[in-house]
Amino acid sequence: MTTVDPLTLAVVRGRLEQIADEMDTVFERMAFSPVISDAWDRADGIYSATDGSVIVQGERGLPIFVGTMQFTVASVLASVSDIAQGDTYLVNDPFAGGTHIMDTKMVRPFFYRGELFAMLANTGHWTDLGGRVPGGFGAQASDCYQEGLRIPPVRLFTDDTLNTDILAILQTNSRLPDDVMGDVDAQASALRAGEDRLTELLDEYGTDVVRDVIDTLRRRSADQMRAQIRDIADGSYRFTEVMDNDGITDRELEVAVEITVVGDKMTVDFSRSSAPCEGPMNSVHAATVSSSVVAIKHIFPDIPINSGIFEPLEFIIPETVFLNAKPPRPVAGCAAETSQRIITAVMGALAEAVPRRSQAGSSATSNNLSIGGVDQDGEPFVMYVFLGGGYGAHPAGDGLSNGCSLMSIGLVQSIEILEQRYPVQFNQYSLRDDSFGTGQFRGGLGVHFEFEYTGETGRMSLLGDQAKTAPVGRAGGSNGSTSAPWFRLDGQTSTLPMISKGEAVSIRKGDVICMQTPGGGGYGDPHDRHPDHVTADHENGYTSLVAPAPR
């Protein structure tokens, strides 16, 4: 191995990151599904051709896909014996390094001068791939076969020629066949763009230099992670998050984690968590590992993301808990719901270990809302949205209001685009008053997201959580608010029996749907909040409550 000079290291690292970013841009600009093009529910990256480990991922890609896509690439490498130039493989199997069925991956081997050098991969949330409800978020699905078309690694392109038989299967099993075609083109084009740019990089610097840069970056991330772990006192740190229910049985689920630090090693153990559940809130191994790393990255944000970040970490996730589900368990809630409670559980445990780096509890639900029906032109539609909420306050300031999902950097689609594409008319989209936890620093506010359905008939499904347990306050701060969705159907205001979950609810013209997302927990004693900040909260309309008297 040669030694890379610092300038070359910085330039090649930047070029690798830029390649992944350009892949993200191509994907989002070409995608038909608004959840990809507008909400950024996607990611692109470069991975090892040996074991699938992550080399670099685009800056605007969903953080949870950092870990899951390396498991996906590994599953392709393990299942395909005759990888060839010009191939592109398609997979969405949650149990083959995936998340939920809607997250569809493409993997393309990258050859340079006849040698397999790396794997390019991306993930995008396809709005619909069949299943018992439009959008795939069946809150009462009791096995994975009810959640949509499950695809093992298959060769979608051979010598850059699309396998139209596989495409026909995909389109026939989707309520949105045109979107499927558009998203296939977008993902494949993004990978080809990455191939072009990576070829240019290797032409300029050569394979030996680029390999040395990749190895150096991996070792540096591993060393940085070990250094951060060494700063934590040896010991075991526990925390338990409680989820509302699994969508079928109204019984709480526990995400119970124990983090053990010994020297420069960290073990993350979920053995005390609840058993596999009947409904779709199970997680898969890849998503549980990735969610844990996202939480650790929240605490140690300066460590570059690549396979080195995983080296000092050990994960214990037995098959006896709902965080390592196997077929045929349903897993629709894995990526957007259970993953976030894994993140907050790990962050909660680390708050005991490094309290000055930690924050209060945050909104940890995406409130996955899907509506399907037929529009005024007689065409089927599926509208899927996810929402943000309030982040927890921290030792240096207030929490962020309307922050994105903790495992995501995804955006809420603009209401103008939603109104243009779907039969909905918005009544209100605003910050949710009085939703934050109080403290020396208050939590961020959740949102109030309310619209009227203007179609004739439709079916609505909701897969959310955090309606029963609030984001926790820390260091004397109070808890934030819980999720509080409500509906006005046939003139009657009601909530769902499971509150945060329900499926195939019939809706008609004039019905109103309202999502109210959680606010973040507060940090520190509320009596220590600066009077000017209290005044500003009232003047901005964030609260109508009487503030505690300062000390």
JOVEN-V115627 format. One record per residue. N is the residue number from 1. RES is the residue in three letters. SS is DSSP state (@ for helix, = for strand, . for the rest). PHI is phi in radians with two decimals (999 if undefined). D_CENTER is the distance of its C-alpha to the mean C-alpha in Angstrom with 2 decimals. Layout:
# JOVEN-V115627
N_RES_SS_PHI_D_CENTER ; N_RES_SS_PHI_D_CENTER
This chain:
# JOVEN-V115627
1_MET_._999_36.67 ; 2_THR_._-1.54_37.68 ; 3_THR_._-1.66_36.83 ; 4_VAL_._-1.55_34.83 ; 5_ASP_._-1.22_36.21 ; 6_PRO_@_-1.00_33.92 ; 7_LEU_@_-1.16_34.21 ; 8_THR_@_-1.08_33.32 ; 9_LEU_@_-1.00_30.38 ; 10_ALA_@_-1.16_28.98 ; 11_VAL_@_-1.19_29.73 ; 12_VAL_@_-1.18_28.29 ; 13_ARG_@_-1.03_25.11 ; 14_GLY_@_-1.07_24.77 ; 15_ARG_@_-1.16_25.59 ; 16_LEU_@_-1.07_22.96 ; 17_GLU_@_-1.14_20.26 ; 18_GLN_@_-1.16_21.85 ; 19_ILE_@_-1.06_21.81 ; 20_ALA_@_-1.13_18.05 ; 21_ASP_@_-1.12_17.82 ; 22_GLU_@_-1.16_20.42 ; 23_MET_@_-1.05_18.63 ; 24_ASP_@_-1.00_15.64 ; 25_THR_@_-1.13_18.38 ; 26_VAL_@_-1.04_20.23 ; 27_PHE_@_-1.06_17.32 ; 28_GLU_@_-1.22_16.40 ; 29_ARG_@_-1.24_20.14 ; 30_MET_@_-1.69_21.09 ; 31_ALA_._-1.10_18.42 ; 32_PHE_._-1.47_19.83 ; 33_SER_._-1.27_16.75 ; 34_PRO_@_-1.03_16.19 ; 35_VAL_@_-1.17_12.47 ; 36_ILE_@_-1.59_12.60 ; 37_SER_@_-1.25_15.66 ; 38_ASP_._-1.77_15.20 ; 39_ALA_._-1.69_11.61 ; 40_TRP_._1.09_10.48 ; 41_ASP_._-1.44_7.81 ; 42_ARG_=_-2.90_9.14 ; 43_ALA_=_-2.80_10.27 ; 44_ASP_=_-2.35_13.77 ; 45_GLY_=_-2.88_15.61 ; 46_ILE_=_-2.05_18.85 ; 47_TYR_=_-2.34_19.37 ; 48_SER_=_-1.17_22.47 ; 49_ALA_._-1.41_24.86 ; 50_THR_._-1.59_26.13 ; 51_ASP_._-2.28_23.31 ; 52_GLY_._1.48_20.08 ; 53_SER_._-1.11_19.01 ; 54_VAL_=_-1.29_17.03 ; 55_ILE_=_-1.72_19.49 ; 56_VAL_=_-2.78_17.52 ; 57_GLN_=_-2.24_14.31 ; 58_GLY_._-1.01_14.41 ; 59_GLU_._-1.08_14.07 ; 60_ARG_._-1.73_12.10 ; 61_GLY_._-1.45_9.56 ; 62_LEU_._-1.08_5.82 ; 63_PRO_._-0.99_6.63 ; 64_ILE_._-1.10_4.99 ; 65_PHE_@_-1.34_7.18 ; 66_VAL_@_-0.96_10.01 ; 67_GLY_@_-1.45_11.06 ; 68_THR_@_-1.17_10.35 ; 69_MET_@_-1.20_12.22 ; 70_GLN_@_-1.22_15.12 ; 71_PHE_@_-1.21_15.53 ; 72_THR_@_-1.10_15.56 ; 73_VAL_@_-1.06_18.16 ; 74_ALA_@_-1.07_20.08 ; 75_SER_@_-1.17_20.34 ; 76_VAL_@_-1.15_21.74 ; 77_LEU_@_-1.05_24.16 ; 78_ALA_@_-1.35_25.26 ; 79_SER_@_-1.75_25.88 ; 80_VAL_._-1.94_27.48 ; 81_SER_._-1.70_30.91 ; 82_ASP_._-2.22_32.11 ; 83_ILE_._-1.08_29.50 ; 84_ALA_._-2.38_31.21 ; 85_GLN_._-1.10_30.94 ; 86_GLY_._1.58_29.72 ; 87_ASP_._-1.35_27.55 ; 88_THR_=_-2.46_23.99 ; 89_TYR_=_-1.87_22.24 ; 90_LEU_=_-1.99_19.84 ; 91_VAL_=_-2.73_17.74 ; 92_ASN_._-2.38_15.12 ; 93_ASP_._-1.08_16.44 ; 94_PRO_._-1.01_13.86 ; 95_PHE_._-1.59_16.67 ; 96_ALA_._-2.06_17.24 ; 97_GLY_._1.44_14.33 ; 98_GLY_._-1.91_11.71 ; 99_THR_._-2.23_9.10 ; 100_HIS_._-1.89_10.46 ; 101_ILE_._-1.09_13.36 ; 102_MET_._-1.19_12.15 ; 103_ASP_=_-1.40_10.06 ; 104_THR_=_-1.82_13.32 ; 105_LYS_=_-1.86_14.27 ; 106_MET_=_-2.15_17.51 ; 107_VAL_=_-2.27_19.32 ; 108_ARG_=_-2.23_22.54 ; 109_PRO_=_-1.19_25.08 ; 110_PHE_=_-1.91_26.55 ; 111_PHE_=_-1.85_30.29 ; 112_TYR_=_-2.21_32.50 ; 113_ARG_._0.90_36.21 ; 114_GLY_._1.46_35.84 ; 115_GLU_=_-1.92_33.80 ; 116_LEU_=_-1.22_30.23 ; 117_PHE_=_-1.81_28.57 ; 118_ALA_=_-2.80_24.78 ; 119_MET_=_-2.10_22.03 ; 120_LEU_=_-1.79_19.94 ; 121_ALA_=_-2.58_16.67 ; 122_ASN_=_-2.58_13.95 ; 123_THR_=_-2.35_11.23 ; 124_GLY_=_-2.46_11.13 ; 125_HIS_=_-1.47_10.29 ; 126_TRP_._-1.34_13.94 ; 127_THR_._-1.09_14.89 ; 128_ASP_._-2.65_17.27 ; 129_LEU_._-2.28_18.48 ; 130_GLY_._1.49_20.87 ; 131_GLY_._1.77_20.65 ; 132_ARG_._-1.27_22.46 ; 133_VAL_._-2.33_20.94 ; 134_PRO_._-0.98_19.99 ; 135_GLY_._1.61_16.32 ; 136_GLY_._1.48_15.93 ; 137_PHE_._-1.58_14.68 ; 138_GLY_._-1.34_17.93 ; 139_ALA_._-1.20_18.02 ; 140_GLN_._-2.01_21.21 ; 141_ALA_._-1.12_20.55 ; 142_SER_._-1.86_22.38 ; 143_ASP_._-2.70_21.60 ; 144_CYS_@_-1.23_19.25 ; 145_TYR_@_-1.25_22.04 ; 146_GLN_@_-1.49_21.65 ; 147_GLU_._-1.69_18.07 ; 148_GLY_._2.39_19.07 ; 149_LEU_._-1.35_20.43 ; 150_ARG_._-1.70_19.36 ; 151_ILE_._-2.08_20.22 ; 152_PRO_._-1.30_21.21 ; 153_PRO_._-1.04_21.69 ; 154_VAL_=_-2.28_24.28 ; 155_ARG_=_-1.47_26.07 ; 156_LEU_=_-1.45_25.24 ; 157_PHE_=_-2.15_27.37 ; 158_THR_=_-2.13_30.57 ; 159_ASP_._0.90_32.37 ; 160_ASP_._1.11_30.14 ; 161_THR_=_-1.88_31.42 ; 162_LEU_=_-1.18_29.06 ; 163_ASN_._-1.40_29.67 ; 164_THR_@_-1.20_30.44 ; 165_ASP_@_-1.15_30.87 ; 166_ILE_@_-1.15_27.21 ; 167_LEU_@_-1.03_26.27 ; 168_ALA_@_-1.08_28.64 ; 169_ILE_@_-1.12_26.96 ; 170_LEU_@_-1.07_23.51 ; 171_GLN_@_-1.21_25.07 ; 172_THR_@_-1.17_27.27 ; 173_ASN_._-1.66_24.46 ; 174_SER_._-2.01_22.44 ; 175_ARG_._-1.30_23.46 ; 176_LEU_._-2.25_22.68 ; 177_PRO_@_-1.08_24.53 ; 178_ASP_@_-1.16_24.97 ; 179_ASP_@_-1.11_21.28 ; 180_VAL_@_-1.04_20.90 ; 181_MET_@_-1.07_23.71 ; 182_GLY_@_-1.13_22.35 ; 183_ASP_@_-1.27_18.90 ; 184_VAL_@_-1.04_20.77 ; 185_ASP_@_-1.04_22.94 ; 186_ALA_@_-1.14_20.20 ; 187_GLN_@_-1.14_18.30 ; 188_ALA_@_-1.12_21.68 ; 189_SER_@_-1.15_23.01 ; 190_ALA_@_-1.09_20.23 ; 191_LEU_@_-1.15_21.05 ; 192_ARG_@_-1.18_24.72 ; 193_ALA_@_-1.10_24.32 ; 194_GLY_@_-1.08_22.82 ; 195_GLU_@_-1.07_25.77 ; 196_ASP_@_-1.08_28.24 ; 197_ARG_@_-1.23_27.06 ; 198_LEU_@_-1.21_26.87 ; 199_THR_@_-1.07_30.36 ; 200_GLU_@_-1.05_31.61 ; 201_LEU_@_-1.11_30.36 ; 202_LEU_@_-1.23_32.09 ; 203_ASP_@_-1.04_35.16 ; 204_GLU_@_-1.43_35.44 ; 205_TYR_@_-1.96_34.75 ; 206_GLY_._1.53_35.23 ; 207_THR_@_-1.21_33.28 ; 208_ASP_@_-1.11_34.71 ; 209_VAL_@_-1.14_33.65 ; 210_VAL_@_-1.14_30.08 ; 211_ARG_@_-1.10_29.78 ; 212_ASP_@_-1.12_31.26 ; 213_VAL_@_-1.09_28.79 ; 214_ILE_@_-1.03_25.81 ; 215_ASP_@_-1.19_27.50 ; 216_THR_@_-1.12_28.37 ; 217_LEU_@_-1.10_24.85 ; 218_ARG_@_-1.08_23.66 ; 219_ARG_@_-1.12_26.55 ; 220_ARG_@_-1.15_26.04 ; 221_SER_@_-1.11_22.42 ; 222_ALA_@_-1.08_23.66 ; 223_ASP_@_-1.12_26.61 ; 224_GLN_@_-1.13_24.66 ; 225_MET_@_-1.13_22.41 ; 226_ARG_@_-1.09_25.63 ; 227_ALA_@_-1.10_27.33 ; 228_GLN_@_-1.14_24.73 ; 229_ILE_@_-1.15_24.95 ; 230_ARG_@_-1.07_28.75 ; 231_ASP_._-1.32_28.72 ; 232_ILE_._-1.58_27.44 ; 233_ALA_._-1.10_30.30 ; 234_ASP_._-0.98_30.61 ; 235_GLY_=_2.69_29.78 ; 236_SER_=_-2.03_27.37 ; 237_TYR_=_-2.29_24.93 ; 238_ARG_=_-2.09_23.54 ; 239_PHE_=_-2.79_21.25 ; 240_THR_=_-2.27_20.29 ; 241_GLU_=_-1.74_17.73 ; 242_VAL_=_-2.04_18.94 ; 243_MET_=_-1.65_17.03 ; 244_ASP_._-1.02_19.11 ; 245_ASN_._-3.08_19.78 ; 246_ASP_._-1.77_18.66 ; 247_GLY_._1.66_19.73 ; 248_ILE_._-1.94_23.06 ; 249_THR_._-1.90_24.66 ; 250_ASP_._-1.43_24.62 ; 251_ARG_._-2.32_24.35 ; 252_GLU_._-1.13_22.04 ; 253_LEU_=_-2.02_19.68 ; 254_GLU_=_-1.88_19.68 ; 255_VAL_=_-1.72_17.09 ; 256_ALA_=_-1.90_19.91 ; 257_VAL_=_-2.12_19.56 ; 258_GLU_=_-2.22_22.46 ; 259_ILE_=_-1.84_22.19 ; 260_THR_=_-1.99_25.45 ; 261_VAL_=_-1.97_26.57 ; 262_VAL_=_-2.34_29.67 ; 263_GLY_._1.11_30.69 ; 264_ASP_._-1.86_28.02 ; 265_LYS_=_-2.06_26.08 ; 266_MET_=_-2.25_23.26 ; 267_THR_=_-1.94_22.68 ; 268_VAL_=_-1.96_19.70 ; 269_ASP_=_-2.06_21.10 ; 270_PHE_._-1.88_19.60 ; 271_SER_._-1.09_22.94 ; 272_ARG_._-1.52_23.70 ; 273_SER_._-1.28_20.76 ; 274_SER_._-1.13_21.57 ; 275_ALA_._-1.24_22.72 ; 276_PRO_._-0.88_20.90 ; 277_CYS_._-1.86_20.82 ; 278_GLU_._-1.31_22.28 ; 279_GLY_._-1.57_19.52 ; 280_PRO_._-1.51_16.00 ; 281_MET_._-1.65_14.21 ; 282_ASN_._-1.14_14.83 ; 283_SER_._-1.99_12.43 ; 284_VAL_._-1.86_13.46 ; 285_HIS_@_-0.97_14.66 ; 286_ALA_@_-1.05_12.42 ; 287_ALA_@_-1.21_9.16 ; 288_THR_@_-1.17_11.31 ; 289_VAL_@_-1.09_12.66 ; 290_SER_@_-1.10_9.64 ; 291_SER_@_-1.08_8.30 ; 292_SER_@_-1.10_11.95 ; 293_VAL_@_-1.19_12.26 ; 294_VAL_@_-1.04_9.62 ; 295_ALA_@_-1.11_11.86 ; 296_ILE_@_-1.12_14.91 ; 297_LYS_@_-1.15_14.03 ; 298_HIS_@_-1.06_13.88 ; 299_ILE_@_-1.41_17.39 ; 300_PHE_._-2.12_18.64 ; 301_PRO_._-1.27_17.14 ; 302_ASP_._-1.50_20.03 ; 303_ILE_._-1.41_19.51 ; 304_PRO_._-1.07_18.69 ; 305_ILE_._-1.50_15.91 ; 306_ASN_._-2.86_17.65 ; 307_SER_@_-1.11_18.82 ; 308_GLY_@_-1.07_21.15 ; 309_ILE_@_-1.13_18.61 ; 310_PHE_@_-1.50_18.41 ; 311_GLU_._-1.08_22.23 ; 312_PRO_._-1.46_23.29 ; 313_LEU_=_-1.86_20.74 ; 314_GLU_=_-2.15_21.57 ; 315_PHE_=_-2.09_19.49 ; 316_ILE_=_-2.02_21.33 ; 317_ILE_._-2.36_19.50 ; 318_PRO_._-1.16_22.37 ; 319_GLU_._-1.25_22.29 ; 320_THR_._-1.46_23.92 ; 321_VAL_._-2.03_20.74 ; 322_PHE_._-1.34_18.01 ; 323_LEU_._-1.68_15.41 ; 324_ASN_._-2.51_17.11 ; 325_ALA_._-1.27_17.94 ; 326_LYS_._-2.12_20.21 ; 327_PRO_._-0.99_21.37 ; 328_PRO_._-1.77_22.21 ; 329_ARG_._-1.02_19.86 ; 330_PRO_._-1.35_17.51 ; 331_VAL_._-2.45_13.76 ; 332_ALA_._-1.01_12.33 ; 333_GLY_._-1.48_10.68 ; 334_CYS_@_-1.00_9.20 ; 335_ALA_@_-1.30_5.52 ; 336_ALA_@_-1.72_5.35 ; 337_GLU_@_-2.06_8.45 ; 338_THR_@_-1.06_9.90 ; 339_SER_@_-1.00_7.22 ; 340_GLN_@_-1.24_7.76 ; 341_ARG_@_-1.32_11.39 ; 342_ILE_@_-1.12_11.49 ; 343_ILE_@_-1.04_10.46 ; 344_THR_@_-1.22_13.15 ; 345_ALA_@_-1.17_15.53 ; 346_VAL_@_-1.13_15.57 ; 347_MET_@_-1.13_15.96 ; 348_GLY_@_-1.13_18.64 ; 349_ALA_@_-1.16_20.48 ; 350_LEU_@_-1.20_20.43 ; 351_ALA_@_-1.10_21.78 ; 352_GLU_@_-1.29_24.87 ; 353_ALA_@_-1.48_25.16 ; 354_VAL_._-2.34_24.59 ; 355_PRO_@_-1.04_25.01 ; 356_ARG_@_-1.33_25.71 ; 357_ARG_@_-1.71_22.36 ; 358_SER_._-1.85_20.42 ; 359_GLN_=_-2.15_19.56 ; 360_ALA_._-1.23_19.95 ; 361_GLY_._-1.14_17.35 ; 362_SER_._-2.08_14.75 ; 363_SER_._-0.95_13.38 ; 364_ALA_._-2.36_10.68 ; 365_THR_._-2.52_10.31 ; 366_SER_._-1.63_9.01 ; 367_ASN_._0.86_12.41 ; 368_ASN_=_-1.12_11.66 ; 369_LEU_=_-1.97_15.10 ; 370_SER_=_-2.19_16.82 ; 371_ILE_=_-2.29_20.46 ; 372_GLY_=_-2.22_22.61 ; 373_GLY_=_3.10_26.25 ; 374_VAL_=_-2.14_28.88 ; 375_ASP_._-1.43_29.41 ; 376_GLN_._-1.17_32.84 ; 377_ASP_._-1.63_33.48 ; 378_GLY_._1.44_33.05 ; 379_GLU_._-1.73_29.84 ; 380_PRO_=_-1.19_26.88 ; 381_PHE_=_-2.38_23.69 ; 382_VAL_=_-2.37_20.21 ; 383_MET_=_-1.79_18.42 ; 384_TYR_=_-2.23_14.73 ; 385_VAL_=_-2.35_13.26 ; 386_PHE_._-2.25_10.60 ; 387_LEU_._-2.21_11.84 ; 388_GLY_._-1.69_11.78 ; 389_GLY_=_-2.79_14.13 ; 390_GLY_._-1.49_16.30 ; 391_TYR_._-1.50_15.58 ; 392_GLY_._-1.26_18.12 ; 393_ALA_._-1.19_21.31 ; 394_HIS_=_-2.47_22.31 ; 395_PRO_._-1.09_25.74 ; 396_ALA_._-1.93_26.11 ; 397_GLY_=_2.99_25.10 ; 398_ASP_._-1.24_23.48 ; 399_GLY_._-1.34_19.81 ; 400_LEU_._-1.29_17.97 ; 401_SER_._-1.52_18.35 ; 402_ASN_._0.92_15.80 ; 403_GLY_=_-1.30_13.07 ; 404_CYS_._-1.26_9.59 ; 405_SER_._-0.96_6.82 ; 406_LEU_._-1.13_7.09 ; 407_MET_._-1.67_3.94 ; 408_SER_._-2.46_4.35 ; 409_ILE_._-2.13_7.90 ; 410_GLY_._-1.12_8.02 ; 411_LEU_._-1.85_11.41 ; 412_VAL_._-1.26_13.17 ; 413_GLN_._-1.05_15.52 ; 414_SER_._-1.13_19.06 ; 415_ILE_@_-1.18_21.25 ; 416_GLU_@_-1.13_23.97 ; 417_ILE_@_-1.21_22.12 ; 418_LEU_@_-1.06_21.11 ; 419_GLU_@_-1.17_24.79 ; 420_GLN_@_-1.27_26.03 ; 421_ARG_@_-1.56_24.14 ; 422_TYR_._-2.28_24.23 ; 423_PRO_._-1.40_26.93 ; 424_VAL_=_-2.38_25.64 ; 425_GLN_=_-2.35_27.32 ; 426_PHE_=_-1.42_25.67 ; 427_ASN_=_-1.67_27.69 ; 428_GLN_=_-2.81_25.60 ; 429_TYR_=_-2.48_22.44 ; 430_SER_=_-2.65_22.96 ; 431_LEU_=_-1.17_22.15 ; 432_ARG_._-1.61_22.91 ; 433_ASP_._-1.01_26.18 ; 434_ASP_._1.04_26.73 ; 435_SER_._-1.61_23.17 ; 436_PHE_._-1.53_22.98 ; 437_GLY_._-1.42_24.29 ; 438_THR_._-1.49_27.53 ; 439_GLY_._3.02_28.56 ; 440_GLN_._-0.95_30.16 ; 441_PHE_=_-2.15_26.85 ; 442_ARG_._-1.47_25.18 ; 443_GLY_._-1.28_21.56 ; 444_GLY_._-1.28_19.75 ; 445_LEU_._-1.53_20.29 ; 446_GLY_._-1.37_18.13 ; 447_VAL_=_-2.16_18.84 ; 448_HIS_=_-1.94_21.27 ; 449_PHE_=_-2.21_20.26 ; 450_GLU_=_-2.31_23.28 ; 451_PHE_=_-2.54_24.69 ; 452_GLU_=_-1.84_27.51 ; 453_TYR_=_-1.45_27.38 ; 454_THR_._-1.93_30.12 ; 455_GLY_._-1.37_30.15 ; 456_GLU_._-1.32_32.74 ; 457_THR_=_-2.44_30.63 ; 458_GLY_=_-2.98_27.06 ; 459_ARG_=_-2.25_24.71 ; 460_MET_=_-1.99_21.85 ; 461_SER_=_-2.30_19.12 ; 462_LEU_=_-2.31_16.79 ; 463_LEU_=_-2.21_14.21 ; 464_GLY_._-2.33_13.44 ; 465_ASP_._-2.93_14.60 ; 466_GLN_._1.10_16.20 ; 467_ALA_._-1.59_19.34 ; 468_LYS_._-2.02_21.57 ; 469_THR_._-2.12_20.46 ; 470_ALA_._-1.54_20.06 ; 471_PRO_._-1.03_18.31 ; 472_VAL_._-1.41_21.05 ; 473_GLY_._-1.45_23.49 ; 474_ARG_=_-2.36_24.78 ; 475_ALA_._0.99_28.19 ; 476_GLY_._1.71_29.88 ; 477_GLY_._-1.33_27.37 ; 478_SER_._-1.61_26.73 ; 479_ASN_._-1.18_23.68 ; 480_GLY_._-1.37_21.67 ; 481_SER_._-1.58_21.76 ; 482_THR_._-1.50_20.01 ; 483_SER_._-1.16_18.34 ; 484_ALA_._-2.55_21.34 ; 485_PRO_._-1.28_20.99 ; 486_TRP_=_-2.51_24.40 ; 487_PHE_=_-2.46_26.12 ; 488_ARG_=_-2.02_29.59 ; 489_LEU_=_-1.97_30.73 ; 490_ASP_._0.92_34.35 ; 491_GLY_._1.43_35.09 ; 492_GLN_=_-1.91_33.97 ; 493_THR_=_-1.48_31.18 ; 494_SER_=_-2.66_29.24 ; 495_THR_._-2.11_26.10 ; 496_LEU_._-1.32_24.59 ; 497_PRO_._-0.95_26.16 ; 498_MET_._-1.63_22.91 ; 499_ILE_._1.14_22.09 ; 500_SER_._-1.70_18.30 ; 501_LYS_=_-2.53_18.50 ; 502_GLY_=_-3.09_20.86 ; 503_GLU_=_-2.49_21.36 ; 504_ALA_=_0.92_23.84 ; 505_VAL_=_-1.32_25.43 ; 506_SER_=_-1.23_28.19 ; 507_ILE_=_-2.24_28.26 ; 508_ARG_=_-2.32_31.12 ; 509_LYS_._-0.94_32.17 ; 510_GLY_._1.66_32.25 ; 511_ASP_._-1.19_29.71 ; 512_VAL_=_-2.05_27.38 ; 513_ILE_=_-2.10_23.75 ; 514_CYS_=_-2.35_22.44 ; 515_MET_=_-1.86_19.13 ; 516_GLN_=_-2.10_19.69 ; 517_THR_._-1.63_16.71 ; 518_PRO_._-1.15_17.24 ; 519_GLY_._-1.78_18.80 ; 520_GLY_._-1.34_18.46 ; 521_GLY_._-1.27_21.10 ; 522_GLY_._-1.55_24.12 ; 523_TYR_=_-2.26_25.45 ; 524_GLY_._1.53_29.16 ; 525_ASP_._-1.20_32.19 ; 526_PRO_@_-1.03_32.23 ; 527_HIS_@_-1.19_35.92 ; 528_ASP_@_-1.63_35.07 ; 529_ARG_._-1.26_33.18 ; 530_HIS_._-1.11_35.14 ; 531_PRO_@_-0.96_37.21 ; 532_ASP_@_-1.11_36.29 ; 533_HIS_@_-1.24_32.58 ; 534_VAL_@_-1.09_33.59 ; 535_THR_@_-1.07_35.67 ; 536_ALA_@_-1.10_32.97 ; 537_ASP_@_-1.07_30.58 ; 538_HIS_@_-1.26_33.41 ; 539_GLU_@_-1.14_34.40 ; 540_ASN_._-1.42_30.91 ; 541_GLY_._1.36_30.79 ; 542_TYR_._-1.30_27.91 ; 543_THR_._-2.61_30.11 ; 544_SER_._-2.02_33.36 ; 545_LEU_._-1.39_33.81 ; 546_VAL_._-1.37_36.71 ; 547_ALA_._-1.32_35.68 ; 548_PRO_._-1.18_37.09 ; 549_ALA_._-1.18_40.15 ; 550_PRO_._-1.15_39.65 ; 551_ARG_._-1.43_41.46
